Amino acid sequence: MARSPGSALSEPIPILSRAERAHTRLSGEDRLARNEKTLTSGRVSLTLFGVPASFATWLGLATL
């Protein structure tokens, strides 16, 4: 018999103890290493609308 798509959602989620949850957490160093910008990551650019050009220049932002 085939399972219906919603049947996987009805399975109970195991309740973990505090020690089990702590075991799966990352240390501070691991979190920093994961969030560190890599050399291959691209540059992020944002376009702000409604900002006067003189104010953007004063902030040191590039204007279009």
Summary of the structure (lengths in Angstrom):
residues: 64
radius of gyration: 23.8
end to end distance: 61.4
largest distance: 68.8
contacts: 63
relative contact order: 0.07
helix: 44%
strand: 0%
